[in-house]
């Protein structure tokens, strides 16, 4: 074979290598190639579930794959959290953490089998939702100041319901009691729904509830709202004052929702999810559905969510300790 043939063979070999490389690159999987599961750590029908389903529907559009909601309740959300913490870090199982599961539980449960800082990768902070203090409609106080005055005159006489021991609604009450220097009885329920039913029926005096679920009863006149728990008022009910502006400027609790992935999830997948989350929160129809419920669309970088998570863990730990709540 003459030497003149070698350049031809070299050219063919190089072309073959390029073709192989192109085919191999095309064969590389892109994310997502199948439906993504978003775990809600509570039963269906609650505020986090409602918001999660709204977000999941639009996220699916932005990702180009369906985002399927799966409710895994039990043990205050710790069952779902442990499930996702142990999931394969491939971006196909995520969790929508709320304030209780993403921050409060770390102080409430002494024997958790996961760590919020170590076992979850922050993706994006999606929404913030106020809580609200509501009273039965025939309660002898119409404002927060009148309630505080009554409670100071009658220590231990009045009670408030919540969705359970150690929940953000329980701790919202404990926080106000401490700041206002009052003594009120806490009555834990197995969920906010039964507590609201008893409040409407006049069985209990007051209740802290998630704003979206309480809004229907407030608008119907079945309960009266005494104050919002966030620093800012809500556009959904702009005349309702915050507890902070009614004399307790340090008071601030809210129910946030943020997407986390299992540790080890590749940075490229986290970036893709964050991009889709930001697009979801720019969608006018989704924003309207969220704000109509009293939720505030947020958005963040993964790094901003990591800082927010750390702040929340540090904020709630002493409040849990002071409340005496503890679940073995």
C-alpha positions as CSV (number, residue, x, y, z in Angstrom):
1,X,0.0,0.0,0.0
2,X,1.5,3.4,-1.0
3,X,2.1,6.2,1.5
4,X,-0.5,8.2,-0.4
5,X,-3.3,6.2,1.1
6,X,-2.4,7.1,4.8
7,X,-3.9,10.6,4.8
8,X,-7.2,9.2,3.4
9,X,-7.4,6.5,6.1
10,X,-6.5,9.2,8.7
11,X,-9.3,11.4,7.5
12,X,-11.8,8.6,7.5
13,X,-10.8,7.6,11.0
14,X,-11.1,11.2,12.2
15,X,-14.6,11.5,10.6
16,X,-15.7,8.2,12.2
17,X,-14.6,9.4,15.6
18,X,-16.5,12.6,15.2
19,X,-19.7,10.7,14.2
20,X,-19.3,8.4,17.2
21,X,-18.9,11.3,19.5
22,X,-21.9,13.1,18.1
23,X,-24.0,10.0,18.5
24,X,-22.7,9.4,22.0
25,X,-23.5,13.0,22.9
26,X,-27.0,12.7,21.5
27,X,-27.5,9.5,23.5
28,X,-26.7,11.2,26.8
29,X,-29.9,11.6,28.9
30,X,-31.3,15.1,29.4
31,X,-33.2,16.1,32.5
32,X,-36.0,15.4,32.9
33,X,-36.8,12.4,30.7
34,X,-39.7,11.1,32.8
35,X,-42.3,12.5,35.3
36,X,-40.9,14.1,38.4
37,X,-42.4,13.3,41.8
38,X,-43.0,16.2,44.2
39,X,-43.7,14.9,47.7
40,X,-46.0,16.8,50.0
41,X,-45.3,15.9,53.6
42,X,-48.9,16.3,54.7
43,X,-52.3,14.8,53.9
44,X,-54.2,16.1,50.9
45,X,-56.4,19.2,51.4
46,X,-54.1,21.3,53.6
47,X,-52.5,24.6,52.7
48,X,-49.1,23.1,51.6
49,X,-50.9,20.5,49.5
50,X,-53.1,23.1,47.8
51,X,-50.1,25.4,47.0
52,X,-48.0,22.4,46.0
53,X,-50.6,21.3,43.4
54,X,-50.8,24.7,41.9
55,X,-47.0,24.9,41.7
56,X,-46.6,21.4,40.4
57,X,-49.0,22.0,37.5
58,X,-47.0,24.9,36.2
59,X,-43.6,23.3,37.0
60,X,-44.6,20.4,34.7
61,X,-45.1,22.9,31.9
62,X,-41.8,24.6,32.4
63,X,-39.9,21.3,32.8
64,X,-41.6,19.6,29.8
65,X,-42.5,16.7,32.0
66,X,-45.4,16.0,34.3
67,X,-44.8,16.8,38.0
68,X,-46.8,14.3,40.0
69,X,-47.8,15.2,43.6
70,X,-47.5,12.4,46.2
71,X,-48.8,13.0,49.7
72,X,-46.8,11.2,52.4
73,X,-48.1,12.2,55.8
74,X,-47.3,10.8,59.2
75,X,-45.3,11.9,62.2
76,X,-45.5,15.6,61.5
77,X,-44.0,15.2,58.1
78,X,-40.9,13.3,59.2
79,X,-41.9,10.2,57.3
80,X,-41.9,12.1,54.0
81,X,-38.7,13.9,54.9
82,X,-36.9,10.6,55.6
83,X,-38.2,9.0,52.4
84,X,-36.9,11.8,50.2
85,X,-33.6,12.1,52.1
86,X,-32.9,8.5,51.2
87,X,-34.1,8.7,47.6
88,X,-31.8,8.4,44.6
89,X,-30.3,11.9,43.9
90,X,-31.4,12.0,40.3
91,X,-33.9,14.8,40.4
92,X,-37.0,12.6,40.1
93,X,-38.1,12.8,43.7
94,X,-38.3,16.2,45.4
95,X,-40.0,17.5,48.5
96,X,-41.9,20.7,49.2
97,X,-40.8,21.5,52.7
98,X,-42.8,23.9,54.8
99,X,-41.7,25.8,57.9
100,X,-42.7,22.9,60.2
101,X,-40.9,20.1,58.2
102,X,-38.0,22.3,57.1
103,X,-37.2,24.0,60.3
104,X,-39.3,23.3,63.4
105,X,-39.1,19.5,63.3
106,X,-35.3,19.7,63.7
107,X,-35.8,21.1,67.2
108,X,-39.1,19.2,68.0
109,X,-38.0,15.7,67.3
110,X,-34.8,14.7,69.2
111,X,-34.2,11.5,67.2
112,X,-34.6,12.4,63.6
113,X,-32.9,10.1,61.1
114,X,-32.0,12.9,58.7
115,X,-30.5,16.4,59.0
116,X,-31.9,19.4,57.1
117,X,-28.5,20.9,56.4
118,X,-26.7,17.6,55.5
119,X,-29.3,15.5,53.8
120,X,-31.1,18.0,51.5
121,X,-30.0,20.2,48.6
122,X,-31.8,23.5,48.5
123,X,-33.5,24.2,45.1
124,X,-35.8,27.2,45.4
125,X,-38.0,29.1,47.9
126,X,-41.4,29.2,46.3
127,X,-44.0,31.0,48.5
128,X,-44.6,32.6,51.9
129,X,-48.0,32.4,53.5
130,X,-49.2,34.2,56.6
131,X,-50.8,32.6,59.6
132,X,-53.7,34.3,61.3
133,X,-55.2,34.6,64.7
134,X,-59.0,34.1,64.6
135,X,-61.6,34.1,67.3
136,X,-65.1,32.6,67.5
137,X,-67.6,35.1,66.2
138,X,-69.1,35.8,69.7
139,X,-65.8,36.2,71.4
140,X,-65.9,39.2,73.8
141,X,-63.0,41.0,72.0
142,X,-62.9,42.4,68.6
143,X,-59.3,43.5,68.4
144,X,-56.0,42.1,69.4
145,X,-55.6,44.7,72.1
146,X,-59.0,43.8,73.6
147,X,-58.0,40.1,73.6
148,X,-54.7,40.8,75.3
149,X,-56.4,42.9,78.0
150,X,-59.0,40.2,78.6
151,X,-56.3,37.5,78.9
152,X,-54.3,39.6,81.4
153,X,-57.4,40.0,83.6
154,X,-58.2,36.3,83.4
155,X,-55.0,34.2,83.3
156,X,-55.6,30.8,81.9
157,X,-59.3,31.3,81.2
158,X,-59.1,31.5,77.4
159,X,-57.9,28.8,75.1
160,X,-56.7,28.4,71.5
161,X,-56.7,25.5,69.1
162,X,-54.0,24.5,66.7
163,X,-53.2,21.7,64.2
164,X,-51.1,19.9,66.9
165,X,-48.3,20.0,69.4
166,X,-45.2,21.6,68.0
167,X,-46.7,22.8,64.8
168,X,-46.1,26.3,63.6
169,X,-49.7,27.2,64.6
170,X,-49.1,26.0,68.2
171,X,-45.8,27.9,68.3
172,X,-47.4,31.0,66.8
173,X,-49.7,31.1,69.9
174,X,-46.8,30.4,72.3
175,X,-44.8,33.2,70.8
176,X,-47.5,35.8,71.3
177,X,-48.2,34.6,74.8
178,X,-44.6,35.1,75.7
179,X,-44.3,38.5,74.0
180,X,-47.6,39.8,75.4
181,X,-47.1,38.2,78.9
182,X,-50.4,36.3,78.9
183,X,-51.4,32.8,79.9
184,X,-53.7,31.0,77.5
185,X,-54.4,27.3,77.2
186,X,-53.3,25.4,74.2
187,X,-55.7,22.7,72.8
188,X,-53.9,20.6,70.1
189,X,-56.0,18.9,67.4
190,X,-55.2,16.3,64.8
191,X,-55.2,18.9,62.1
192,X,-56.4,22.4,61.5
193,X,-59.7,21.3,60.0
194,X,-61.1,19.9,63.2
195,X,-59.9,22.9,65.2
196,X,-61.6,25.3,62.8
197,X,-64.8,23.2,63.0
198,X,-64.8,23.6,66.8
199,X,-64.0,27.3,66.6
200,X,-66.9,27.9,64.2
201,X,-69.1,25.9,66.6
202,X,-67.9,28.0,69.6
203,X,-66.3,25.1,71.4
204,X,-62.9,26.9,71.6
205,X,-62.2,30.6,71.9
206,X,-59.4,31.2,69.4
207,X,-57.2,29.6,66.9
208,X,-54.1,30.2,64.9
209,X,-54.6,28.9,61.3
210,X,-52.9,29.1,57.9
211,X,-54.3,32.2,56.2
212,X,-55.5,30.5,53.0
213,X,-57.6,27.9,54.8
214,X,-59.0,30.5,57.3
215,X,-59.8,33.0,54.7
216,X,-63.1,31.3,53.6
217,X,-64.4,31.4,57.2
218,X,-63.3,35.0,57.8
219,X,-65.0,36.2,54.6
220,X,-68.1,34.3,55.5
221,X,-68.3,35.9,58.9
222,X,-68.1,32.6,60.8
223,X,-65.0,33.8,62.7
224,X,-63.4,37.1,63.3
225,X,-59.7,37.8,62.5
226,X,-57.6,39.6,65.1
227,X,-54.2,39.8,63.4
228,X,-52.0,38.5,60.7
229,X,-48.7,36.9,61.8
230,X,-46.3,38.3,59.1
231,X,-44.7,41.7,59.1
232,X,-46.6,42.8,56.0
233,X,-50.4,42.8,55.4
234,X,-51.9,40.5,52.8
235,X,-53.4,41.8,49.5
236,X,-56.1,39.1,50.0
237,X,-57.4,41.0,53.1
238,X,-55.6,44.3,53.2
239,X,-57.7,45.8,56.0
240,X,-56.5,43.1,58.5
241,X,-53.6,44.5,60.6
242,X,-50.6,42.4,61.4
243,X,-49.8,41.5,65.0
244,X,-46.5,43.3,64.6
245,X,-48.2,46.6,63.8
246,X,-50.5,46.2,66.8
247,X,-47.8,46.5,69.3
248,X,-45.5,43.5,68.9
249,X,-42.9,44.5,66.3
250,X,-40.7,41.4,66.8
251,X,-43.6,39.1,66.1
252,X,-43.3,37.2,62.8
253,X,-44.3,33.7,61.8
254,X,-45.2,32.4,58.4
255,X,-45.7,29.2,56.5
256,X,-43.2,29.0,53.7
257,X,-42.9,26.4,50.9
258,X,-39.6,25.5,49.4
259,X,-38.4,22.7,47.1
260,X,-35.5,20.5,48.2
261,X,-33.8,17.6,46.6
262,X,-31.9,14.7,48.2
263,X,-28.2,15.2,48.9
264,X,-25.9,14.4,46.0
265,X,-28.3,15.7,43.4
266,X,-26.1,17.1,40.5
267,X,-25.7,20.9,40.3
268,X,-27.0,20.9,36.7
269,X,-30.3,19.3,37.7
270,X,-30.7,21.7,40.6
271,X,-30.0,24.6,38.2
272,X,-32.6,23.3,35.8
273,X,-35.2,22.9,38.6
274,X,-34.4,26.4,39.9
275,X,-34.9,27.8,36.4
276,X,-38.3,26.1,36.0
277,X,-39.3,27.3,39.5
278,X,-38.5,30.9,38.6
279,X,-40.5,30.6,35.4
280,X,-43.4,29.2,37.3
281,X,-43.4,32.2,39.6
282,X,-43.4,34.5,36.7
283,X,-46.5,32.9,35.1
284,X,-49.4,35.4,35.6
285,X,-52.1,32.8,36.0
286,X,-50.1,30.9,38.6
287,X,-49.3,34.1,40.5
288,X,-53.0,35.1,40.5
289,X,-54.0,31.7,41.9
290,X,-51.4,32.0,44.6
291,X,-52.2,35.5,45.6
292,X,-55.9,34.9,45.6
293,X,-55.2,32.3,48.3
294,X,-53.1,34.8,50.4
295,X,-49.8,33.3,49.4
296,X,-46.9,35.5,48.3
297,X,-44.8,34.1,45.4
298,X,-41.1,34.5,46.1
299,X,-38.3,32.8,44.2
300,X,-34.7,32.4,45.2
301,X,-31.3,31.0,44.2
302,X,-30.3,27.7,45.8
303,X,-27.7,29.7,47.8
304,X,-30.3,32.1,49.1
305,X,-32.6,29.2,50.1
306,X,-29.7,27.6,52.0
307,X,-29.1,30.8,53.9
308,X,-32.9,31.1,54.6
309,X,-33.0,27.5,55.8
310,X,-30.2,28.1,58.3
311,X,-31.9,31.3,59.5
312,X,-35.2,29.4,60.1
313,X,-33.5,26.6,61.9
314,X,-31.8,29.1,64.2
315,X,-35.1,31.1,64.6
316,X,-37.4,28.3,65.6
317,X,-35.1,26.2,67.9
318,X,-35.3,28.6,70.9
319,X,-39.1,29.0,70.4
320,X,-39.6,25.3,70.5
321,X,-37.5,25.0,73.6
322,X,-39.5,27.8,75.4
323,X,-42.8,26.2,74.4
324,X,-41.8,22.9,76.1
325,X,-43.0,21.0,73.0
326,X,-41.2,17.8,72.4
327,X,-42.1,14.7,70.4
328,X,-40.2,11.4,70.9
